[in-house]
Amino acid sequence: MSKKRVAIIGSGNIGTDLMIKILRSSGALEMGVMVGIDPNSDGLARAQRLGVATTHQGVEGLIAMPEFASIDIVFDATSAGAHVHNDRLLRAAKPQIRLVDLTPAAIGPYCVPVVNLESHLDKGNVNMVTCGGQATIPVVAAVSRVAKVHYAEIVASIASLSAGPGTRANIDEFTETTSRALETVGGAAKGKAIIVLNPAEPPLMMRDTVYVLSERADQGQLAAAIEEMVAAVRVWVPGYRLKQQVQFDEIPDNAPLTIPGVGRFSGLKTSVFLEVEGAAHYLPAYAGNLDIMTSAALATGERIAQVLGGLA
């Protein structure tokens, strides 16, 4: 199968790490163009040293390049607002182009590879939710496959040094997008997301806590489903792991919890504690929040390329 050429918009940490992952991969993707807006960015300089075509004139510069004619897939690692602009221009210039959105813009459907990638392979634009979403939604989905989930709450704690300008500018979008995806992809009736920027020195790795309130179910079956899902994510994010055994608490009918937006709840509370260590291809190992996004985007792009190449 011939490889599909890609462009990456955004020459910051996420875009540069994704570029290096694609260059290191023996899969179905081939780097075509790295796009930025700062001619002095490290990402553009590194792309040039690696023999990748570049432009510092944003999406307009990409569309004007002769290389654009051969681009099949565009990864957008900019910001939610910029992605709306980029999608509109790219769609007008090449209607058949495929976009993988690493911002919280959510123009297209939410995509968490181990949960629902196969359902969205025909979409022109897919959204990678957020780092917290990629880390936690698989766990909520695993519980949902065993028992009805009434409420899911996640807390994503990331090193402050791994939160760049784009992440900081999109905090509100992060919480909103992740909360909605916990419901639409994870299967929770109600979702809530919290992000914490941890200023500790030395920087700590990404930690994610997942609380799920569900109907009562066999705890062994639930633990097995969660462990199986964690193993599936680890295929493309080797540093993704459980920090301790899954914990269960029975909420009795005579002492229910009161959950905003849900009401009185009795049933089973499942607590899952995760850690995400980055692969350190470009970013530090503690930046697992960025690594899980680029790894999820790579897995998504590879599968889309296979479909475009005629493989089922």
C-alpha positions as CSV (number, residue, x, y, z in Angstrom):
1,M,0.0,0.0,0.0
2,S,1.3,3.4,-0.9
3,K,1.7,5.8,2.0
4,K,-0.6,8.8,2.4
5,R,1.1,12.2,2.7
6,V,0.2,14.4,5.6
7,A,0.6,18.0,6.7
8,I,0.7,19.1,10.3
9,I,-0.6,22.6,11.2
10,G,1.1,23.9,14.4
11,S,4.8,23.8,14.9
12,G,4.6,23.8,18.7
13,N,5.3,20.9,21.1
14,I,2.3,18.8,20.0
15,G,2.8,19.3,16.3
16,T,6.6,18.7,16.5
17,D,6.2,15.5,18.6
18,L,3.6,14.2,16.1
19,M,5.9,14.9,13.2
20,I,8.7,12.9,14.9
21,K,6.3,10.0,15.6
22,I,5.3,9.9,11.9
23,L,8.9,10.0,10.7
24,R,9.8,7.2,13.1
25,S,6.8,5.1,12.1
26,S,6.9,2.4,9.5
27,G,3.1,2.7,9.0
28,A,0.9,4.2,6.3
29,L,1.8,7.9,6.8
30,E,4.4,10.0,5.2
31,M,5.3,13.5,6.3
32,G,4.6,16.1,3.7
33,V,4.6,19.6,5.2
34,M,5.0,21.2,8.6
35,V,3.0,24.4,9.0
36,G,3.6,27.2,11.5
37,I,3.2,30.9,11.9
38,D,6.5,31.7,13.7
39,P,9.5,31.5,11.3
40,N,11.8,31.0,14.2
41,S,10.0,28.2,15.9
42,D,12.0,25.1,16.9
43,G,9.4,22.9,15.2
44,L,9.9,24.5,11.8
45,A,13.7,24.5,12.2
46,R,13.6,20.8,13.2
47,A,11.4,19.9,10.3
48,Q,13.8,21.6,7.9
49,R,16.7,19.7,9.3
50,L,14.8,16.5,8.8
51,G,14.1,17.3,5.2
52,V,10.4,18.1,5.6
53,A,8.9,21.0,3.6
54,T,7.8,23.9,5.7
55,T,5.8,27.2,5.6
56,H,5.5,29.9,8.3
57,Q,2.5,31.4,6.7
58,G,-0.2,29.2,8.3
59,V,-2.9,27.4,6.5
60,E,-2.9,29.9,3.7
61,G,0.8,29.2,3.1
62,L,0.1,25.4,3.0
63,I,-2.7,25.8,0.4
64,A,-0.4,27.9,-1.8
65,M,2.4,25.3,-1.7
66,P,2.8,22.8,-4.7
67,E,3.1,20.1,-2.1
68,F,-0.5,20.6,-1.0
69,A,-1.8,18.8,-4.1
70,S,-0.4,15.5,-2.7
71,I,-1.6,16.0,0.9
72,D,-4.3,13.5,1.9
73,I,-4.6,14.1,5.7
74,V,-4.0,17.2,7.7
75,F,-3.4,17.1,11.5
76,D,-4.3,20.4,13.2
77,A,-2.4,21.0,16.4
78,T,-3.2,24.7,16.8
79,S,-6.1,26.0,18.9
80,A,-9.9,25.6,19.0
81,G,-10.5,29.0,17.3
82,A,-7.8,28.5,14.7
83,H,-9.1,25.1,13.8
84,V,-12.5,26.5,12.7
85,H,-10.7,28.8,10.3
86,N,-8.3,26.1,9.1
87,D,-11.1,23.6,8.5
88,R,-13.1,26.2,6.4
89,L,-10.1,27.1,4.2
90,L,-8.9,23.5,3.7
91,R,-12.4,22.2,2.9
92,A,-12.8,25.0,0.3
93,A,-9.5,24.3,-1.3
94,K,-9.7,20.4,-1.3
95,P,-13.2,19.1,-0.4
96,Q,-12.0,15.5,-0.1
97,I,-9.2,16.2,2.4
98,R,-9.3,14.5,5.8
99,L,-8.7,16.4,9.0
100,V,-7.6,15.0,12.4
101,D,-8.3,17.7,15.0
102,L,-6.1,17.8,18.1
103,T,-7.8,20.9,19.4
104,P,-11.0,21.0,21.5
105,A,-12.9,22.6,18.6
106,A,-15.0,19.5,18.0
107,I,-16.2,20.3,14.5
108,G,-16.3,16.6,13.8
109,P,-17.2,13.6,16.0
110,Y,-15.2,12.8,19.0
111,C,-12.7,10.0,18.4
112,V,-11.1,7.8,21.0
113,P,-9.3,5.1,19.0
114,V,-9.9,2.1,21.3
115,V,-13.5,3.0,21.7
116,N,-15.0,4.3,18.5
117,L,-12.5,4.9,15.7
118,E,-14.0,2.4,13.4
119,S,-17.4,4.3,13.5
120,H,-15.8,7.5,12.1
121,L,-13.5,6.3,9.3
122,D,-15.7,7.9,6.7
123,K,-15.8,11.4,8.3
124,G,-14.0,14.4,6.8
125,N,-13.0,15.7,10.2
126,V,-12.5,13.8,13.5
127,N,-11.8,15.3,16.9
128,M,-9.3,13.8,19.3
129,V,-11.2,15.3,22.3
130,T,-8.5,16.2,24.9
131,C,-5.5,14.6,26.7
132,G,-7.8,14.0,29.7
133,G,-10.4,12.5,27.4
134,Q,-8.0,10.2,25.7
135,A,-6.7,9.0,29.1
136,T,-10.1,8.5,30.9
137,I,-12.9,7.9,28.4
138,P,-11.7,4.3,27.7
139,V,-12.1,3.5,31.4
140,V,-15.6,4.9,31.4
141,A,-16.5,3.1,28.2
142,A,-15.2,-0.2,29.8
143,V,-17.5,0.2,32.8
144,S,-20.4,1.2,30.4
145,R,-20.1,-2.2,28.6
146,V,-20.8,-4.0,31.9
147,A,-23.2,-1.7,33.7
148,K,-25.3,1.5,33.1
149,V,-23.2,4.5,34.1
150,H,-25.1,7.4,35.7
151,Y,-22.2,9.7,36.3
152,A,-18.5,9.9,35.4
153,E,-16.1,12.5,36.8
154,I,-12.4,12.7,35.8
155,V,-9.6,14.8,37.2
156,A,-6.6,15.2,34.9
157,S,-3.4,16.5,36.7
158,I,-0.6,17.5,34.4
159,A,2.8,19.2,34.9
160,S,2.5,22.9,34.5
161,L,5.6,22.9,32.3
162,S,3.8,20.6,29.8
163,A,0.9,23.0,29.4
164,G,1.8,25.4,26.6
165,P,0.0,28.5,25.4
166,G,-2.6,26.4,23.4
167,T,-3.5,24.3,26.4
168,R,-3.8,27.3,28.7
169,A,-5.9,29.2,26.2
170,N,-8.3,26.3,25.9
171,I,-9.0,25.4,29.5
172,D,-12.7,26.1,29.2
173,E,-12.9,24.2,26.0
174,F,-11.0,21.3,27.6
175,T,-13.6,20.9,30.4
176,E,-16.6,21.3,28.1
177,T,-15.3,19.0,25.4
178,T,-14.1,16.3,27.8
179,S,-17.4,16.4,29.7
180,R,-19.5,15.9,26.6
181,A,-17.2,13.2,25.3
182,L,-17.5,11.3,28.6
183,E,-21.2,11.1,27.8
184,T,-21.3,10.6,24.0
185,V,-18.3,8.3,23.8
186,G,-17.8,7.0,27.3
187,G,-21.5,6.2,27.8
188,A,-22.1,8.2,31.0
189,A,-25.5,9.8,31.5
190,K,-23.7,12.8,33.0
191,G,-20.0,13.7,32.7
192,K,-17.7,16.2,34.5
193,A,-14.1,17.0,33.8
194,I,-11.5,18.9,35.9
195,I,-8.0,19.8,34.9
196,V,-5.2,20.7,37.3
197,L,-1.9,22.3,36.3
198,N,0.7,21.0,38.9
199,P,3.6,23.4,39.4
200,A,5.7,20.8,41.3
201,E,9.5,20.6,40.7
202,P,10.7,18.3,39.3
203,P,7.6,18.0,37.1
204,L,5.3,15.1,37.8
205,M,3.9,12.8,35.2
206,M,0.3,13.0,34.1
207,R,-2.1,11.5,36.6
208,D,-5.8,10.8,35.9
209,T,-8.4,9.9,38.5
210,V,-11.7,8.5,37.2
211,Y,-14.8,8.2,39.4
212,V,-17.7,6.2,37.9
213,L,-21.2,5.8,39.5
214,S,-23.0,2.9,38.0
215,E,-25.6,0.3,38.6
216,R,-24.4,-2.6,40.7
217,A,-22.5,-5.2,38.8
218,D,-20.0,-8.0,39.3
219,Q,-16.9,-6.3,40.5
220,G,-14.5,-8.9,39.1
221,Q,-16.1,-8.5,35.7
222,L,-15.8,-4.7,35.9
223,A,-12.1,-4.9,37.0
224,A,-11.4,-7.3,34.1
225,A,-13.1,-5.0,31.6
226,I,-11.0,-2.0,32.8
227,E,-7.8,-3.9,32.8
228,E,-8.5,-5.1,29.3
229,M,-9.1,-1.6,28.1
230,V,-5.9,-0.3,29.7
231,A,-4.0,-3.0,27.9
232,A,-5.6,-1.9,24.6
233,V,-4.6,1.7,25.1
234,R,-1.1,0.6,26.1
235,V,-0.6,-0.8,22.6
236,W,-0.1,2.7,21.2
237,V,0.8,4.5,24.5
238,P,3.2,2.2,26.3
239,G,3.5,4.5,29.3
240,Y,-0.3,4.3,30.1
241,R,-0.9,2.2,33.2
242,L,-3.0,1.7,36.3
243,K,-1.3,3.1,39.4
244,Q,-3.1,0.7,41.7
245,Q,-5.9,-1.9,41.7
246,V,-9.4,-0.7,40.7
247,Q,-11.4,0.2,43.8
248,F,-15.1,-0.3,44.5
249,D,-17.4,1.2,47.0
250,E,-21.1,0.2,47.5
251,I,-23.4,3.2,48.0
252,P,-26.4,1.7,49.9
253,D,-30.0,2.5,49.1
254,N,-30.5,3.9,52.6
255,A,-27.6,6.3,52.4
256,P,-27.5,7.6,48.8
257,L,-25.2,10.3,47.4
258,T,-26.6,13.5,46.0
259,I,-24.9,14.3,42.7
260,P,-25.5,17.7,40.9
261,G,-27.3,17.1,37.6
262,V,-28.0,13.5,38.6
263,G,-29.9,13.6,41.9
264,R,-29.9,10.9,44.5
265,F,-27.7,7.9,43.7
266,S,-27.2,4.5,45.2
267,G,-25.3,1.7,43.5
268,L,-21.6,1.1,42.8
269,K,-18.8,3.6,42.8
270,T,-15.7,2.6,40.8
271,S,-12.4,4.5,41.3
272,V,-9.6,4.2,38.8
273,F,-6.1,5.8,39.2
274,L,-4.0,6.2,36.1
275,E,-0.6,7.4,35.1
276,V,0.6,8.4,31.7
277,E,4.4,8.5,31.0
278,G,5.4,10.0,27.6
279,A,7.6,8.2,25.1
280,A,10.1,11.2,25.1
281,H,10.3,11.3,21.3
282,Y,10.5,15.1,21.5
283,L,8.8,16.0,24.7
284,P,10.0,15.1,28.2
285,A,8.7,11.8,29.7
286,Y,6.6,13.7,32.2
287,A,4.5,15.2,29.4
288,G,2.3,12.2,29.0
289,N,-0.7,14.5,28.5
290,L,0.8,15.6,25.2
291,D,2.1,12.2,24.2
292,I,-1.2,10.5,24.6
293,M,-2.8,13.1,22.2
294,T,-0.1,12.7,19.5
295,S,-0.2,8.9,19.9
296,A,-4.0,8.8,19.6
297,A,-3.8,11.1,16.5
298,L,-1.1,8.9,15.0
299,A,-3.3,5.8,15.5
300,T,-6.3,7.6,14.0
301,G,-4.3,8.9,11.0
302,E,-2.8,5.4,10.3
303,R,-6.2,3.8,10.2
304,I,-7.7,6.5,8.0
305,A,-4.7,6.1,5.6
306,Q,-5.4,2.3,5.5
307,V,-9.0,3.1,4.5
308,L,-8.0,5.6,1.9
309,G,-5.6,3.0,0.5
310,G,-8.4,0.5,0.0
311,L,-7.7,-1.6,3.1
312,A,-10.8,-2.5,5.2
